Amino acid sequence: MKCIINGDPFTFDEELSIQNILESLELDPKRVIAEHNQNLIQRDDFKNQIVREDDRLELLEFVGGG
């Protein structure tokens, strides 16, 4: 399955949930905002929202600093 994440092409063996994609990218779901095909996805829905062939995913990770 091919999709676009933050403008870059990614290939996965199968369709995955946003939660699974975040895990494969080693991103903490508690620190990420996700937009799937131009729709903002609630964190509670990451497990249920499936990313399919040619979908677009935008991920924004919050990073603290000081």
Secondary structure, DSSP 8 states (H G I E B T S, - for coil): -EEEETTEEEE-SS-EEHHHHHHHTT--GGGEEEEETTEEE-GGGTTT-EE-TT-EEEEEE-----
